[in-house]
Amino acid sequence: MPATAQAAPVALASTTPGLALLGTISVAQHSPLFEQHFPEFAVLPGSLGLALGLQLLFEHLARVSHGVHGAPEGGALPPSAITLRRVAFLAPVRPGDHLTVLLHAQRSSASESLMRLEWLRGSDCVLNAVIAWRHDATTPAPKPTSNEAHAA
């Protein structure tokens, strides 16, 4: 496996409302994928990285919506349609990298959520994306808490 995602086990205290630590992405030091992407300058494909980030987002939504009226036992289903409004790959993600994945609540209403997904390598941002989804009966609006954040 060229990379794995690990959800954050617990929410950490923060003074930053609307900020949540989703988890980490660990990129393998060696993988056959890197021989093809790219032999002279191995990088994690952006699509694979985005898929891992979305996996962490879905796990987070399931945790925060557990017990919300209308949510199935174990949490909400993933949103039926996510729109990637903007994505910026700011630096290559290389073999051996360990990234922290953060979620910043930008705006949430009864009908739509707008969130910023950010990957950090140390204190450097390597990916910044804005994602949105419309709510329906199976995907209630998440309720970010002010006590979720990243470890400094």
C-alpha positions in Angstrom: 0.0 0.0 0.0 1.6 3.3 -1.0 -0.1 5.3 1.7 -2.5 4.8 4.6 -4.9 7.1 6.6 -5.4 6.9 10.3 -8.3 8.7 11.9 -7.6 10.8 15.0 -8.5 8.7 18.1 -9.7 11.5 20.2 -10.6 15.2 20.0 -8.0 17.5 21.4 -8.6 20.7 23.3 -8.4 23.9 21.2 -9.3 27.5 21.4 -10.0 27.5 17.6 -13.8 26.9 17.0 -14.6 24.9 13.9 -11.2 23.2 13.6 -10.9 19.4 13.8 -8.0 17.0 13.5 -9.2 14.3 11.1 -6.1 12.2 11.3 -2.9 11.5 9.6 -1.7 10.2 6.3 1.5 8.1 6.2 3.2 7.6 2.9 5.2 4.4 2.5 8.9 4.7 2.0 8.8 2.2 -0.8 6.0 1.1 -3.1 5.8 -0.2 -6.7 3.5 2.8 -7.4 6.5 5.1 -7.0 8.4 3.3 -9.7 5.8 4.6 -12.2 4.7 7.9 -10.5 7.5 9.0 -11.1 10.7 7.0 -11.4 13.0 10.1 -11.1 10.9 12.0 -8.6 8.5 9.8 -6.7 5.3 11.5 -5.5 2.0 10.4 -4.1 -0.7 10.8 -6.8 -3.0 13.6 -5.9 -6.1 11.6 -6.5 -5.0 8.9 -4.0 -4.2 11.6 -1.4 -7.6 13.2 -1.9 -9.3 9.8 -1.5 -7.5 9.2 1.8 -8.5 12.7 3.0 -12.1 12.1 2.1 -12.0 8.7 3.9 -10.9 10.6 7.0 -13.7 13.2 6.5 -16.3 10.5 6.3 -15.0 8.9 9.5 -15.1 12.3 11.2 -18.7 12.9 10.0 -19.7 9.5 11.4 -18.2 10.4 14.8 -19.6 13.9 15.2 -23.1 13.0 13.9 -23.5 9.9 16.1 -26.8 10.3 17.8 -28.1 13.0 15.5 -31.8 12.5 14.8 -32.1 10.6 11.5 -28.5 9.4 11.5 -28.1 5.7 11.2 -26.5 3.8 14.2 -22.8 4.4 14.1 -23.1 7.8 12.5 -24.1 9.5 9.2 -23.7 8.1 5.8 -21.1 9.9 3.6 -22.7 12.8 1.7 -24.3 11.6 -1.5 -22.5 14.2 -3.6 -19.4 16.1 -2.7 -18.2 19.1 -4.7 -14.5 19.9 -4.8 -14.7 23.6 -5.2 -11.0 24.3 -5.2 -7.8 22.3 -4.6 -4.3 23.5 -4.5 -1.4 21.1 -4.3 1.2 23.4 -2.8 4.1 20.9 -2.5 4.8 17.3 -3.6 4.0 14.6 -1.1 7.0 12.3 -1.2 7.7 8.7 0.0 8.2 8.6 3.8 6.1 11.8 4.4 3.7 11.9 7.4 0.9 14.4 7.1 -1.6 15.9 9.5 -5.1 16.3 8.0 -7.2 19.2 9.4 -10.8 20.2 8.7 -11.8 23.8 9.0 -15.5 24.6 9.1 -16.1 27.5 6.8 -19.9 27.6 6.7 -22.7 25.2 7.5 -26.4 25.7 7.1 -29.4 23.4 7.2 -28.9 22.8 3.4 -25.2 22.9 2.8 -21.7 22.6 4.4 -18.6 24.2 3.2 -15.3 23.0 4.7 -11.6 23.5 4.1 -9.4 20.4 4.1 -5.7 21.0 4.8 -2.7 18.7 4.9 0.3 19.8 6.9 3.8 18.4 6.8 5.2 19.8 10.0 4.0 23.4 9.8 4.1 23.5 6.0 0.8 23.3 4.2 1.0 20.9 1.2 -2.6 20.7 0.2 -5.5 23.1 0.6 -9.0 22.2 -0.7 -12.5 23.6 -0.3 -15.2 21.0 -0.4 -19.0 21.4 -0.2 -22.0 19.1 0.0 -25.7 19.5 0.2 -27.6 18.0 3.2 -30.5 15.6 2.9 -32.2 13.3 5.4 -29.2 10.9 5.5 -26.5 13.6 5.8 -27.3 16.1 8.5 -25.2 19.1 8.9 -22.1 18.4 11.0 -21.8 20.3 14.3 -18.1 21.2 14.7 -17.2 21.7 18.3 -14.8 24.3 19.7 -12.8 21.6 21.5 -11.6 19.7 18.4 -8.2 20.7 17.0 -4.8 19.6 16.0 -1.8 19.0 18.2 0.7 21.8 18.0 
